[in-house]
Amino acid sequence: MFILSLTYIAPLSEVDAHIEPHMAWVAGGYDSGVFLASGRKEPRTGGVILAVGERSQLETLIATDPFVLAGVAEYEVTEIVISRTAAGLDALR
């Protein structure tokens, strides 16, 4: 599993100009089964996506995010090996 941590590198006014295509891109990640959960950071400095797949596949996908293409955000990719979960989340292991 991977944590995709998105950080805005442009003012929110520039980020907001690309929010609709970014959200369509996120929806595509869910449709393909790659994204498991996502949300914005608070305060609003970026977002986080929990994802599955191969690192190279995810890096290729990240490169197509409209936020990245517009130069308003960048990602940090962290791989984690889940060893324990709360009840009901066993599928994450």
VOVOSE-790915 format. One record per residue (C-alpha): residue number from 1; chain; x, z, y; residue in one letter. Coordinates in nm, 2 decimals. Layout:
! residues N
+-----+----+--------+--------+--------+----+
!   i ! ch !     c1 !     c3 !     c2 ! aa !
+-----+----+--------+--------+--------+----+
! NUM !  A !      X !      Z !      Y !  A !
...
+-----+----+--------+--------+--------+----+
//
This chain:
! residues 93
+-----+----+--------+--------+--------+----+
!   i ! ch !     c1 !     c3 !     c2 ! aa !
+-----+----+--------+--------+--------+----+
!   1 !  A !   0.00 !   0.00 !   0.00 !  M !
!   2 !  A !   0.11 !  -0.06 !   0.35 !  F !
!   3 !  A !   0.05 !   0.09 !   0.69 !  I !
!   4 !  A !   0.04 !  -0.18 !   0.96 !  L !
!   5 !  A !   0.09 !  -0.01 !   1.29 !  S !
!   6 !  A !   0.01 !  -0.22 !   1.59 !  L !
!   7 !  A !   0.15 !  -0.13 !   1.94 !  T !
!   8 !  A !   0.04 !  -0.30 !   2.26 !  Y !
!   9 !  A !   0.33 !  -0.44 !   2.46 !  I !
!  10 !  A !   0.12 !  -0.58 !   2.75 !  A !
!  11 !  A !  -0.14 !  -0.42 !   2.98 !  P !
!  12 !  A !  -0.49 !  -0.36 !   2.83 !  L !
!  13 !  A !  -0.64 !  -0.63 !   3.05 !  S !
!  14 !  A !  -0.42 !  -0.89 !   2.87 !  E !
!  15 !  A !  -0.49 !  -0.73 !   2.53 !  V !
!  16 !  A !  -0.87 !  -0.74 !   2.60 !  D !
!  17 !  A !  -0.85 !  -1.11 !   2.67 !  A !
!  18 !  A !  -0.76 !  -1.16 !   2.30 !  H !
!  19 !  A !  -0.98 !  -0.90 !   2.14 !  I !
!  20 !  A !  -1.24 !  -1.13 !   2.00 !  E !
!  21 !  A !  -1.00 !  -1.36 !   1.81 !  P !
!  22 !  A !  -0.81 !  -1.06 !   1.69 !  H !
!  23 !  A !  -1.13 !  -0.90 !   1.55 !  M !
!  24 !  A !  -1.21 !  -1.23 !   1.38 !  A !
!  25 !  A !  -0.86 !  -1.22 !   1.23 !  W !
!  26 !  A !  -0.92 !  -0.86 !   1.11 !  V !
!  27 !  A !  -1.25 !  -0.97 !   0.95 !  A !
!  28 !  A !  -1.06 !  -1.24 !   0.76 !  G !
!  29 !  A !  -0.82 !  -0.97 !   0.63 !  G !
!  30 !  A !  -1.11 !  -0.78 !   0.49 !  Y !
!  31 !  A !  -1.27 !  -1.09 !   0.35 !  D !
!  32 !  A !  -0.95 !  -1.17 !   0.16 !  S !
!  33 !  A !  -0.93 !  -0.82 !   0.02 !  G !
!  34 !  A !  -0.60 !  -0.75 !   0.19 !  V !
!  35 !  A !  -0.73 !  -0.49 !   0.45 !  F !
!  36 !  A !  -0.88 !  -0.16 !   0.33 !  L !
!  37 !  A !  -0.93 !   0.03 !   0.65 !  A !
!  38 !  A !  -0.85 !  -0.02 !   1.02 !  S !
!  39 !  A !  -0.91 !   0.13 !   1.36 !  G !
!  40 !  A !  -0.77 !   0.18 !   1.71 !  R !
!  41 !  A !  -0.52 !   0.45 !   1.81 !  K !
!  42 !  A !  -0.63 !   0.72 !   2.05 !  E !
!  43 !  A !  -0.52 !   0.70 !   2.32 !  P !
!  44 !  A !  -0.56 !   0.32 !   2.31 !  R !
!  45 !  A !  -0.21 !   0.21 !   2.26 !  T !
!  46 !  A !  -0.27 !  -0.01 !   1.95 !  G !
!  47 !  A !  -0.42 !   0.02 !   1.61 !  G !
!  48 !  A !  -0.36 !   0.09 !   1.24 !  V !
!  49 !  A !  -0.45 !  -0.12 !   0.94 !  I !
!  50 !  A !  -0.42 !   0.00 !   0.57 !  L !
!  51 !  A !  -0.34 !  -0.30 !   0.36 !  A !
!  52 !  A !  -0.25 !  -0.41 !   0.01 !  V !
!  53 !  A !  -0.04 !  -0.70 !  -0.11 !  G !
!  54 !  A !   0.32 !  -0.82 !  -0.10 !  E !
!  55 !  A !   0.53 !  -0.74 !   0.21 !  R !
!  56 !  A !   0.61 !  -1.11 !   0.26 !  S !
!  57 !  A !   0.24 !  -1.20 !   0.24 !  Q !
!  58 !  A !   0.16 !  -0.93 !   0.50 !  L !
!  59 !  A !   0.44 !  -1.04 !   0.73 !  E !
!  60 !  A !   0.31 !  -1.40 !   0.71 !  T !
!  61 !  A !  -0.04 !  -1.28 !   0.79 !  L !
!  62 !  A !   0.07 !  -1.06 !   1.08 !  I !
!  63 !  A !   0.24 !  -1.36 !   1.24 !  A !
!  64 !  A !  -0.10 !  -1.52 !   1.26 !  T !
!  65 !  A !  -0.27 !  -1.23 !   1.45 !  D !
!  66 !  A !  -0.39 !  -1.37 !   1.79 !  P !
!  67 !  A !  -0.24 !  -1.05 !   1.95 !  F !
!  68 !  A !   0.10 !  -1.14 !   1.81 !  V !
!  69 !  A !   0.07 !  -1.51 !   1.90 !  L !
!  70 !  A !  -0.03 !  -1.42 !   2.26 !  A !
!  71 !  A !   0.27 !  -1.18 !   2.28 !  G !
!  72 !  A !   0.05 !  -0.87 !   2.37 !  V !
!  73 !  A !   0.13 !  -0.66 !   2.06 !  A !
!  74 !  A !   0.39 !  -0.60 !   1.79 !  E !
!  75 !  A !   0.37 !  -0.45 !   1.44 !  Y !
!  76 !  A !   0.56 !  -0.20 !   1.24 !  E !
!  77 !  A !   0.51 !  -0.23 !   0.86 !  V !
!  78 !  A !   0.56 !   0.08 !   0.64 !  T !
!  79 !  A !   0.52 !   0.07 !   0.27 !  E !
!  80 !  A !   0.39 !   0.38 !   0.10 !  I !
!  81 !  A !   0.35 !   0.47 !  -0.27 !  V !
!  82 !  A !   0.03 !   0.68 !  -0.30 !  I !
!  83 !  A !   0.08 !   0.96 !  -0.55 !  S !
!  84 !  A !  -0.23 !   1.17 !  -0.47 !  R !
!  85 !  A !  -0.57 !   1.11 !  -0.32 !  T !
!  86 !  A !  -0.89 !   1.30 !  -0.24 !  A !
!  87 !  A !  -1.18 !   1.27 !  -0.48 !  A !
!  88 !  A !  -1.33 !   0.93 !  -0.47 !  G !
!  89 !  A !  -1.01 !   0.75 !  -0.34 !  L !
!  90 !  A !  -0.84 !   0.70 !  -0.68 !  D !
!  91 !  A !  -0.84 !   0.32 !  -0.63 !  A !
!  92 !  A !  -0.58 !   0.37 !  -0.36 !  L !
!  93 !  A !  -0.32 !   0.48 !  -0.61 !  R !
+-----+----+--------+--------+--------+----+
//
